[in-house]
Amino acid sequence: MSGRAVSLIEVWQDNKLVGGLYGIDLKDKKVFCGESMFSKVSNASKAAFITLVRELKTKEYKLIDCQMHTNHLVSLGAREISRDDFLKYIK
């Protein structure tokens, strides 16, 4: 399985980095595994996540692994799947 860590999305405001996310891009599987998000201003991480979703949709990705089930991610459309279903995506 090939993958690479990427600083995929950065959110800038007034020439200052205010949010973003990075993760492991399993391009051959069309799966992105998020590792970390951060936000220094309100909604910056949401903007980064929404940008990620839009970008990956254009590339026909099948899954974004958020790793944790949180209300924040649910508000952005995330849903929990079983381990067995997850393994089907990455095998």
C-alpha positions as CSV (number, residue, x, y, z in Angstrom):
1,M,0.0,0.0,0.0
2,S,1.5,3.3,-1.0
3,G,0.8,6.5,0.8
4,R,2.4,9.7,1.8
5,A,2.0,12.3,4.5
6,V,0.9,15.6,3.1
7,S,0.2,19.1,4.4
8,L,-2.9,19.1,2.3
9,I,-5.0,22.1,3.3
10,E,-3.9,25.4,4.9
11,V,-6.2,28.2,5.8
12,W,-4.7,31.7,5.8
13,Q,-6.1,35.0,7.0
14,D,-4.3,38.3,6.7
15,N,-1.1,36.5,5.8
16,K,-1.3,34.3,8.9
17,L,-1.8,30.6,9.0
18,V,-5.0,30.2,11.0
19,G,-6.0,26.6,10.4
20,G,-5.5,23.5,8.4
21,L,-5.2,19.7,8.3
22,Y,-2.9,17.0,7.2
23,G,-3.0,13.3,6.7
24,I,-2.0,10.2,4.7
25,D,-3.2,10.1,1.2
26,L,-3.7,6.5,0.0
27,K,-4.1,7.5,-3.6
28,D,-4.2,4.0,-5.0
29,K,-7.1,3.2,-2.7
30,K,-8.8,6.6,-3.1
31,V,-8.7,6.9,0.7
32,F,-7.5,9.9,2.8
33,C,-6.6,9.2,6.5
34,G,-6.7,12.5,8.4
35,E,-4.0,12.8,11.1
36,S,-4.6,16.2,12.6
37,M,-6.6,19.4,12.2
38,F,-6.0,22.7,13.9
39,S,-7.7,26.1,14.2
40,K,-6.5,29.4,15.6
41,V,-9.6,31.3,14.6
42,S,-13.3,30.2,14.6
43,N,-14.3,27.8,11.8
44,A,-10.8,27.6,10.2
45,S,-10.6,23.8,10.6
46,K,-14.1,23.5,9.2
47,A,-13.0,25.5,6.2
48,A,-10.0,23.2,5.7
49,F,-12.2,20.1,6.0
50,I,-14.8,21.4,3.6
51,T,-12.0,22.3,1.1
52,L,-10.6,18.8,1.5
53,V,-14.0,17.1,0.9
54,R,-14.5,19.2,-2.3
55,E,-11.0,18.4,-3.6
56,L,-11.3,14.7,-2.9
57,K,-14.8,14.5,-4.5
58,T,-13.3,15.8,-7.8
59,K,-10.8,12.9,-7.6
60,E,-13.5,10.4,-6.9
61,Y,-12.2,9.4,-3.4
62,K,-14.3,6.8,-1.6
63,L,-13.4,7.5,2.0
64,I,-12.0,10.1,4.4
65,D,-10.9,8.4,7.6
66,C,-11.4,11.0,10.4
67,Q,-10.2,8.5,13.0
68,M,-12.5,9.9,15.7
69,H,-16.2,10.2,15.9
70,T,-17.0,13.8,17.2
71,N,-19.9,16.1,17.1
72,H,-17.8,18.6,15.1
73,L,-17.1,16.0,12.3
74,V,-20.7,14.8,12.4
75,S,-21.9,18.4,11.8
76,L,-19.7,18.3,8.6
77,G,-21.4,15.1,7.4
78,A,-19.1,12.4,8.9
79,R,-20.6,9.1,9.9
80,E,-19.2,6.1,11.7
81,I,-18.6,2.8,9.9
82,S,-17.7,-0.6,11.2
83,R,-14.1,-1.9,11.3
84,D,-15.0,-4.5,8.7
85,D,-16.3,-1.9,6.3
86,F,-13.2,0.2,6.8
87,L,-10.9,-2.7,6.0
88,K,-12.8,-3.2,2.7
89,Y,-11.8,0.3,1.7
90,I,-8.1,-0.2,2.4
91,K,-7.5,-3.8,1.3
